[in-house]
């Protein structure tokens, strides 16, 4: 049965003869936006502890990699890894600090084949890019940039701290380096956005010719500004059926060359307020794929027509 979406696992299968999975690494660098260096207060949805269960003091990167590999091996995984610096703004430090962390992957030559770094588009110094590009000469390197939306009014509402132009200019800056793959994080269902707004974000990702995208659904987490607005009735979230229908509608517009790293977000259950879904992420993906097949569509089928029209 042919694939109807281009998942990240398919991207990896095209390049490696063995299974590859991400190995989370946490450094707790913090975020300049939360610390009022790019604006007051941070993003309205952000409660960073919701995305990591490691204590703040645990920053021994080499140990995290070693123990993460060991746990995976004990569970029977025989493939290789991409070390994923996931939480916080992972370029929010000097190269002097970042370089030994990122180059720790070379201490596991039989296990780690790549590096992925998640960060903000407004905190990416040139020296940091040069370091990533250097590692990219002999390892796969992904740079994940938080966008959330390509609509400036939405970015202002969520107090993102940058506009869309900042994101686009950063993408162009990164594209000067040949050895860095680029992915965007986006959130579907942000307050005030309709289908046209979300389609605009997908269209902009296509226009920038990114390599990957992580798609999250809006989630309301405890101890956030968004939680307060949700309690006031100012924020709505998707039901499972609504979200599945939306993905079936939007994915045909996404370029087939862009690998999908995620189709739904997740948060610690004890922190999540809404939506409280019963379906697993795997089931959601399966229903999106089956829905696309039933309608005779697939990722990029409408994008091709849009390109021809333009």
C-alpha positions in Angstrom: 0.0 0.0 0.0 1.6 3.3 -1.1 2.3 5.9 1.6 0.0 8.9 1.6 2.2 11.0 3.8 5.9 11.5 3.9 6.8 10.7 7.5 10.2 11.3 9.1 10.7 7.5 9.4 10.4 7.3 5.6 13.0 10.1 5.2 15.4 8.1 7.4 14.7 4.8 5.6 15.7 6.4 2.4 19.1 7.2 3.8 20.0 4.5 6.2 19.9 0.6 6.0 19.1 0.4 9.7 16.4 1.8 12.1 17.1 5.3 13.5 15.3 7.0 16.4 15.8 10.3 18.3 17.6 10.2 21.6 16.3 13.1 23.8 19.0 15.2 25.6 18.1 18.0 28.0 20.3 20.9 29.0 17.8 23.2 30.7 19.3 26.3 29.0 16.2 28.3 29.5 14.6 30.7 27.0 15.6 34.3 26.3 12.0 35.1 25.7 10.8 33.8 29.0 13.6 35.8 30.6 12.3 39.0 29.0 15.2 39.4 26.5 13.0 39.3 23.4 9.8 40.5 25.1 7.8 40.2 28.3 6.8 36.9 29.8 7.3 34.2 27.2 4.8 32.5 25.0 1.2 32.2 26.4 1.2 28.4 26.0 4.6 27.7 27.5 5.2 25.8 30.7 8.5 24.3 30.0 8.5 21.7 32.7 5.6 20.1 30.9 8.0 18.8 28.2 10.7 17.2 30.3 10.7 14.9 33.3 14.4 15.3 34.1 15.4 17.5 37.0 16.9 20.9 36.2 20.3 20.0 37.5 20.7 17.0 35.2 22.9 18.5 32.4 25.6 15.8 32.0 25.1 15.4 28.3 27.5 12.5 27.8 25.9 10.6 30.6 22.4 11.2 29.2 23.5 9.9 25.8 25.2 6.9 27.3 22.3 5.9 29.6 19.7 6.6 26.9 21.5 4.3 24.5 21.8 1.6 27.2 18.1 1.8 28.0 17.2 1.4 24.3 19.5 -1.5 23.9 18.0 -3.3 27.0 14.6 -2.9 25.3 15.9 -4.6 22.2 16.5 -1.6 19.9 19.5 -2.4 17.7 19.5 0.7 15.4 21.2 4.0 15.7 20.3 7.4 17.1 20.0 11.1 16.4 20.9 13.1 19.6 18.0 15.4 20.0 18.5 18.6 22.1 14.8 19.1 22.6 13.6 21.4 25.4 14.3 25.1 25.9 16.2 27.3 23.5 19.1 25.1 22.6 21.2 27.8 21.1 20.9 30.0 24.2 24.5 29.7 25.2 27.9 30.5 23.8 29.7 28.2 21.3 32.2 27.5 24.1 29.4 25.8 26.1 27.5 24.3 23.1 30.4 22.8 21.2 31.4 20.1 23.8 27.8 19.2 24.3 27.0 18.7 20.6 30.3 17.1 19.8 29.6 14.5 22.5 28.0 12.5 19.6 31.4 11.7 18.3 32.1 9.7 21.5 29.4 7.2 20.3 30.5 6.5 16.7 28.8 3.1 16.6 25.5 4.5 18.0 24.8 8.1 17.1 24.6 9.2 13.4 23.2 12.7 13.8 22.3 15.7 15.8 19.0 17.7 16.1 18.8 21.0 17.8 15.5 22.8 18.6 15.6 26.6 19.1 14.0 30.0 18.3 14.5 31.8 15.0 15.5 35.0 16.8 18.3 33.5 18.8 20.7 31.9 16.3 24.2 33.5 16.3 26.4 33.0 13.2 29.1 31.2 15.1 26.5 28.7 16.3 25.4 28.1 12.7 29.1 27.6 11.7 29.4 25.0 14.4 26.3 23.1 13.3 27.5 23.2 9.7 30.9 21.8 10.7 29.2 18.9 12.4 27.0 18.5 9.4 30.0 17.6 7.2 30.0 14.1 8.6 26.8 13.7 10.6 23.2 14.4 9.8 22.2 17.7 11.4 18.7 19.0 11.9 17.9 22.5 13.1 14.3 22.8 14.3 12.9 26.4 14.4 9.7 27.3 16.3 7.3 29.2 14.0 3.9 28.2 15.3 2.1 30.4 12.8 3.0 32.4 9.7 0.3 35.0 10.7 1.7 38.0 12.6 -1.5 38.8 14.4 -1.5 35.3 15.8 2.2 35.5 16.8 1.3 38.7 18.7 -1.6 37.1 20.4 0.5 34.2 21.7 3.3 36.6 22.6 5.7 34.8 20.5 8.4 37.5 20.6 9.1 37.6 16.9 7.2 38.1 13.6 7.0 35.9 10.5 9.6 38.0 8.7 12.1 37.1 11.4 11.5 33.4 10.8 11.8 33.7 7.1 15.0 35.7 7.3 16.5 33.1 9.7 15.6 30.3 7.2 17.5 32.2 4.5 20.4 32.7 6.8 20.6 29.0 7.6 20.2 28.0 3.9 23.6 29.6 3.2 25.1 26.5 4.9 24.8 23.3 2.9 25.0 20.8 5.8 22.0 21.8 7.9 18.5 20.4 7.4 15.6 22.7 8.5 12.3 21.9 10.2 9.6 24.2 11.4 7.3 23.6 14.5 3.7 24.8 13.9 0.6 24.7 16.1 -2.8 24.2 14.5 -5.9 25.6 16.3 -4.3 28.8 17.7 -6.9 31.3 18.9 -8.4 33.4 16.2 -7.1 31.2 13.3 -9.4 29.7 10.8 -8.7 27.2 8.0 -7.4 30.0 5.7 -4.9 31.1 8.4 -3.6 27.6 8.9 -3.4 26.9 5.2 -1.4 30.1 4.9 1.2 28.7 7.3 1.4 25.5 5.3 1.8 27.6 2.1 4.7 29.6 3.6 6.5 26.4 4.7 6.2 25.2 1.1 7.5 28.5 -0.2 10.6 28.4 2.1 11.3 24.9 0.9 11.9 23.5 4.3 13.0 19.9 4.8 10.6 19.0 7.6 7.7 20.1 9.8 6.4 19.2 13.2 2.7 19.7 13.5 1.2 20.1 17.0 -2.4 20.6 18.0 -3.1 23.4 20.5 -2.9 22.1 24.0 -3.7 24.0 27.2 -1.3 23.3 30.0 -1.5 24.2 33.7 0.2 27.4 35.0 0.2 29.2 31.7 -1.4 32.4 30.4 -3.2 30.2 28.0 -4.8 28.2 30.8 -6.1 31.5 32.3 -7.7 32.5 29.0 -9.1 29.0 28.5 -10.8 29.3 31.9 -12.3 32.6 30.8 -13.8 30.9 27.8 -11.5 32.7 25.3 -9.8 29.6 24.0 -11.2 26.5 22.3 -9.5 23.2 21.4 -10.1 20.6 18.8 -11.9 17.4 19.3 -10.2 14.3 17.9 -12.5 14.1 14.9 -12.1 17.9 14.2 -8.3 17.6 14.2 -8.3 14.5 12.0 -10.6 16.2 9.5 -8.3 19.3 9.5 -5.2 17.2 8.8 -6.9 15.4 6.0 -7.8 18.8 4.6 -4.4 20.5 5.0 -1.9 17.8 4.2 -2.7 17.6 0.5 -1.5 21.2 0.3 1.9 20.4 2.0 4.8 19.8 -0.4 5.5 16.0 -0.7 9.2 16.8 -0.2 8.7 18.0 3.3 9.0 15.2 5.9 6.5 15.1 8.7 8.2 14.6 12.0 5.0 14.8 14.1 1.3 15.1 13.5 0.1 15.7 17.0 1.7 17.1 20.2 2.0 15.5 23.6 2.3 16.8 27.1 2.6 15.2 30.5 -0.9 13.9 31.5 -0.7 15.5 35.0 -0.2 19.0 33.4 -2.6 18.8 30.5 -5.9 20.7 30.8 -7.3 20.3 27.3 -8.0 18.6 25.0 -8.3 15.3 26.8 -8.3 12.9 24.0 -8.9 9.2 24.2 -7.2 8.2 20.9 -3.4 7.6 20.9 -1.2 9.5 18.5 -0.6 6.3 16.5 -4.4 5.9 16.1 -4.7 9.5 15.0 -2.0 9.0 12.3 -3.7 5.8 11.1 -7.1 7.6 10.8 -5.5 10.5 8.9 -3.9 8.1 6.5 -7.0 6.1 6.0 -9.0 9.3 5.6 -6.7 10.5 2.9 -6.9 7.1 1.1 -10.7 7.1 1.2 -10.8 10.5 -0.5 -8.2 9.6 -3.0 -5.7 12.2 -1.7 -2.2 12.2 -0.4 0.4 14.7 0.9 1.2 17.2 -1.9 -1.5 16.2 -4.3 -3.0 19.8 -4.3 0.3 21.4 -3.8 1.3 20.2 -7.3 -1.8 21.8 -8.8 -1.1 25.0 -6.9 2.5 25.1 -8.2 1.2 24.6 -11.8 -1.3 27.4 -11.3 1.3 29.8 -10.1 
